[in-house]
Amino acid sequence: MDSMLVYDIVETPIGPLLLLGSVQGVRRIEFPRNGRANMPETGLDRDSQLFARAAQQLRDYFDGLRTAFDFPRDAQGTPFQHQVWNALCEIPSAETISYGELALRIGRPAASRAVGAANGANPLPIVVPCHRVIGSNGSLTGFGGGLPIKRWLIDHERRHAPRPPLQLC
């Protein structure tokens, strides 16, 4: 019973996000398709109570009040993917790095393509901030939610980044 998958929909400024998971945690977050929630497989029940903490933290993120998440997660992936996803969580909000830099950070400097593939397989976008990885020339590259959403997320984080205090001479 505890591994039974359920879902919820969270309304956000980038459209309705689908959350899919179980009592172990959120397993997937999916972006909207054509402005509508990407609905789960048939036969799954909606459970807003199970995802209340995740939904509130996502709303806080979109309100500019949160830059990191601590709700339970149940991302499914290989050990290498988890290594990449953990490294993604170390990228500070409002900052971006290249795939090559991410490969360096995990100690695999020749693995930028594999890092890119793991980044693309990230089941928890926004929470595991794959949108913070860009091309080595500074260009936006592939993103599951589409490049306009990637740009929106980066710009949103930059708008809400803490400002250092002004220093007077």
C-alpha positions as CSV (number, residue, x, y, z in Angstrom):
1,M,0.0,0.0,0.0
2,D,2.8,2.4,0.9
3,S,4.3,2.3,-2.6
4,M,1.0,3.0,-4.4
5,L,1.5,5.9,-6.7
6,V,-0.8,9.0,-6.5
7,Y,-0.7,12.4,-8.0
8,D,-1.5,16.1,-7.5
9,I,-1.6,19.2,-9.6
10,V,0.1,22.4,-8.4
11,E,-0.8,25.7,-10.1
12,T,2.2,27.8,-10.8
13,P,3.1,30.9,-12.9
14,I,4.6,28.6,-15.6
15,G,1.4,26.4,-15.7
16,P,0.1,23.5,-13.7
17,L,2.8,21.0,-12.6
18,L,2.0,17.3,-12.1
19,L,3.5,15.8,-9.0
20,L,3.6,12.0,-8.9
21,G,4.8,9.9,-6.0
22,S,3.9,7.8,-2.9
23,V,4.3,8.0,0.8
24,Q,8.1,7.6,0.1
25,G,8.1,11.0,-1.5
26,V,7.6,12.9,-4.8
27,R,8.9,10.7,-7.6
28,R,8.3,13.0,-10.6
29,I,7.4,16.6,-11.4
30,E,6.1,17.1,-15.0
31,F,5.7,20.4,-16.8
32,P,2.5,21.3,-18.5
33,R,1.9,20.5,-22.1
34,N,0.2,23.2,-24.2
35,G,-0.7,25.1,-21.0
36,R,-2.5,22.1,-19.4
37,A,-1.4,19.7,-16.7
38,N,0.3,16.6,-18.1
39,M,-2.1,14.1,-16.6
40,P,-0.9,10.8,-15.1
41,E,-1.7,7.3,-16.2
42,T,-5.3,6.3,-15.7
43,G,-6.2,4.6,-12.5
44,L,-4.1,6.9,-10.2
45,D,-5.8,8.7,-7.4
46,R,-5.3,12.4,-6.6
47,D,-3.9,13.1,-3.1
48,S,-3.4,16.7,-2.3
49,Q,-2.8,16.0,1.3
50,L,0.2,13.7,0.7
51,F,1.8,16.4,-1.5
52,A,0.8,19.4,0.7
53,R,4.4,20.1,1.9
54,A,5.8,19.8,-1.6
55,A,3.1,21.9,-3.1
56,Q,3.6,24.6,-0.5
57,Q,7.4,24.7,-1.0
58,L,6.9,25.0,-4.8
59,R,4.4,27.9,-4.2
60,D,7.0,29.5,-1.9
61,Y,9.7,29.1,-4.6
62,F,7.5,30.8,-7.2
63,D,6.7,33.5,-4.7
64,G,10.4,34.2,-4.4
65,L,10.5,33.0,-0.8
66,R,12.4,29.7,-1.2
67,T,15.5,28.6,-3.1
68,A,15.9,25.0,-1.9
69,F,13.5,22.2,-1.0
70,D,13.4,19.7,1.8
71,F,10.2,17.7,1.2
72,P,10.5,13.9,0.8
73,R,11.7,12.7,-2.6
74,D,11.8,9.3,-4.3
75,A,13.6,10.0,-7.5
76,Q,14.3,6.8,-9.4
77,G,17.7,6.6,-11.3
78,T,21.1,5.0,-11.5
79,P,23.9,5.8,-9.1
80,F,25.5,8.0,-11.7
81,Q,22.3,9.9,-12.3
82,H,21.9,10.4,-8.5
83,Q,25.5,11.7,-8.4
84,V,24.7,14.3,-11.1
85,W,21.3,15.2,-9.5
86,N,23.0,15.7,-6.1
87,A,25.6,18.0,-7.8
88,L,22.8,20.0,-9.4
89,C,21.4,20.7,-5.9
90,E,24.8,22.3,-5.0
91,I,24.5,25.0,-7.7
92,P,23.4,28.2,-5.9
93,S,20.1,29.7,-6.9
94,A,20.4,32.4,-9.6
95,E,23.7,30.9,-10.9
96,T,24.3,28.8,-14.0
97,I,27.1,26.5,-14.9
98,S,28.0,24.5,-18.0
99,Y,27.7,20.8,-18.5
100,G,31.5,20.6,-18.6
101,E,31.7,22.4,-15.2
102,L,29.1,20.0,-13.8
103,A,31.2,17.1,-15.0
104,L,34.3,18.6,-13.3
105,R,32.4,19.0,-10.1
106,I,31.5,15.3,-9.9
107,G,35.1,14.3,-10.8
108,R,34.3,13.1,-14.3
109,P,35.8,15.8,-16.6
110,A,35.4,13.7,-19.8
111,A,31.8,12.9,-19.0
112,S,30.0,16.1,-20.1
113,R,27.7,14.2,-22.5
114,A,26.8,11.6,-19.9
115,V,26.2,14.5,-17.4
116,G,23.9,16.1,-20.0
117,A,22.0,12.8,-20.4
118,A,21.6,12.5,-16.6
119,N,20.6,16.1,-16.4
120,G,17.9,15.5,-19.1
121,A,16.6,12.4,-17.2
122,N,16.1,14.5,-14.0
123,P,12.6,13.5,-12.7
124,L,12.4,16.4,-10.3
125,P,12.9,19.6,-12.3
126,I,12.9,22.9,-10.4
127,V,13.6,21.0,-7.1
128,V,16.7,19.4,-8.6
129,P,17.6,22.5,-10.6
130,C,18.6,21.2,-14.0
131,H,17.6,24.5,-15.5
132,R,20.8,26.0,-14.0
133,V,22.9,24.1,-16.5
134,I,23.6,25.9,-19.8
135,G,25.8,25.5,-22.8
136,S,29.6,26.3,-22.5
137,N,29.0,29.4,-24.7
138,G,26.3,30.7,-22.3
139,S,23.4,29.6,-24.5
140,L,20.3,27.9,-23.2
141,T,20.2,24.3,-24.2
142,G,17.6,21.6,-24.1
143,F,15.1,21.5,-21.2
144,G,12.1,19.2,-20.6
145,G,9.8,22.1,-20.0
146,G,11.0,24.0,-23.1
147,L,13.5,26.8,-23.4
148,P,11.0,29.6,-22.6
149,I,10.3,28.0,-19.2
150,K,14.0,27.5,-18.6
151,R,14.6,31.2,-19.3
152,W,11.7,32.1,-17.0
153,L,13.1,30.0,-14.1
154,I,16.6,31.5,-14.5
155,D,15.2,35.0,-14.7
156,H,12.9,34.4,-11.7
157,E,15.8,33.2,-9.6
158,R,17.9,36.2,-10.6
159,R,15.0,38.6,-9.7
160,H,14.7,37.1,-6.3
161,A,18.4,36.5,-5.5
162,P,19.5,38.0,-2.2
163,R,21.2,41.3,-2.7
164,P,24.4,42.1,-0.8
165,P,24.1,45.0,1.5
166,L,25.3,48.4,0.2
167,Q,28.6,49.3,1.6
168,L,29.3,52.9,2.2
169,C,32.9,54.2,1.9
